């Protein structure tokens, strides 16, 4: 049974909000269910309501059992393979495809496709995430590395940790970004009210809040009677969940199609965010490998009425 001690900075929060922050794998609804069923106690043996306002020094005990882990299964799903060797492959993930099962998604994932196409995948990530070294959001397309064996997986993971992997994205955002280039260095953590979202408004050092750094440069600016858009190249030095989407929204320029973070609805049925390029060291021989994924046709068609693409694309 995990227990937590309320700090001065957390005093005054509701019990359900407090536990949702600390039990990050549980939804607020499940936390409230635990409280209602008597499996949450405050200060040893005292059962309380979800609305209880906590005080500094309170000790909260929660009894819960994690759900049984999911096991990924092979499915015959087409894959666009951009690069492959004995240790790894780089695929072009389409928007709309979840990387692995979770959140009610059990089929049609990239992992299911990988299991069908490749006889061997690394097992470092467990039975639910074989081969996965990193992830992309469901509505983001582009380059993604998967490992064929555990040694390659660990060496690639070390490269990500040591920031030796260069990741470059293309993002079309609402509004006119004034600076030709810049960076956003804001910590990212889970939104305490809307748990499916992340936020850059929480303090670094709070539970689950981590440093994040994104760098951008303007590739093109567009204007029409419908407003203004800016095409950006974005490089991330860290890999936090929803990082680019959160950071660009914090500037007042949400990614086109990303209604979760403030974009207008009915504009695009996916996020205009594409993992364009990835560069890394081959895990066995340490040669530098760079792989690019072309901008999807759906994004090219969307952008065409606004103006020409930059020549580099």
Secondary structure, 3 states (H helix, E strand, C coil): CEEEECCHHHCCCEHHHHHHHHCCCCCHHHHHHHHHCCCEEECCCEECCCCCECCCCCEEEECCCCCCCCCCCCCCCCCCEEEECCCEEEEEECCCCCCCCECCECCCCHHHHHHHHCCCCCCCCCCCCCCECCCCCCCCEEEEEEECCHHHHHHHHHHHHCCCCEEEEEEEEECCCCCCEEEEECCEEECCCCCCCEECCCCCCCCCCECCEEEEEEEEEEEECCEEEEEEEEEECCCCCCHHHHHHHHCCCCECCCHHHCCCCCCCCCCCEEEEEEEEECCCCCCEEEEECCCCHHHHHHHHCCCCCCCCC
